[in-house]
Amino acid sequence: MPYKNFEEYCIEVTDDVKERYQNIIKDLGEDSNRDGLIKTPERAAKAMQFLTQGYHQDAAEILKSAMFKESYKEMVIVKDIELYSLCEHHILPFFGKAHIAYIPNGCIVGLSKLPRIVDVFSRRLQVQERLTEQILDCINDTLKPQGVAVVIEASHMCMMMRGVQKQNSTTTTSGFRGAFKNIETRSEFLKLISEKLS
C-alpha cells in the first residue's frame, strides 16, 4: 500500500508560501529546479503551517473540554513535557521541556490537556518568556486553581548555530500565580521537578 499523508493544509496558503520559499532559495544562490530542491518549497510551506498551527487552536477550549469537579486540593505536577517552538527573531527552533503544576480549587483537568496547551502556544512564532506566561495565564484564567507554576528549560538554535554559537547553554524561565507565590509551596514544586522518581 503506498504511503499516504493525512495532514491537511490550506491550498491557498501552501501555494503562496511555496512561491516565497522558491524565491528565497533562488535569492540565496541555489538552483530551485535541481532534483533535491524541486519539492522543497512545498515541503517547507507545509512544515511551516504545521509548526505554526497553534494560531488556529484555542488552548482555553482544550482545557474546558476536560474539566471535572473534584475535591482534591494538593499539588498536581506534569513535568518533562517536550516542547518545540520557533524563535520569532530568526525563525529558528528552540526546544526543551516544560514543567507545570497547579493546586485545584474544586476542579481538576485531564492530565493530557496540559501538554496539549503547551503545544498550542509552542506552535507559534515565540519567545520563551511569552510562551511561559501564555501557558501560565491560560491555566490560571480557565481552571481558576489556588495556584499555578510553570518552568521551561530550552535550548535555542539561534544561539547555537549563529550569533554567539554557544552549544551548551540553556535558558530557564518561570512563572508563578496564587499559592505558588508562597516560598514554601514554590520550593516544594521546584524540588519535585528536579528529583527523579525511583
HELIX and SHEET records of a PDB file:
HELIX    1   1 ILE A   11  ASP A   27  1                                  17    
HELIX    2   2 ASP A   35  LEU A   37  5                                   3    
HELIX    3   3 THR A   40  LEU A   51  1                                  12    
HELIX    4   4 GLN A   53  HIS A   56  5                                   4    
HELIX    5   5 ALA A   59  LYS A   64  1                                   6    
HELIX    6   6 LYS A  113  SER A  122  1                                  10    
HELIX    7   7 GLN A  128  LEU A  143  1                                  16    
HELIX    8   8 MET A  157  MET A  160  1                                   4    
HELIX    9   9 ALA A  179  LYS A  181  5                                   3    
HELIX   10  10 ILE A  183  SER A  194  1                                  12    
SHEET    1   A 2 MET A  67  LYS A  69  0                                        
SHEET    2   A 2 CYS A 107  VAL A 109 -1                                        
SHEET    1   B 5 LEU A 125  GLN A 126  0                                        
SHEET    2   B 5 VAL A  76  CYS A  87  1                                        
SHEET    3   B 5 PRO A  93  ILE A 103 -1                                        
SHEET    4   B 5 GLY A 147  HIS A 156 -1                                        
SHEET    5   B 5 THR A 171  GLY A 178 -1                                        
END                                                                             
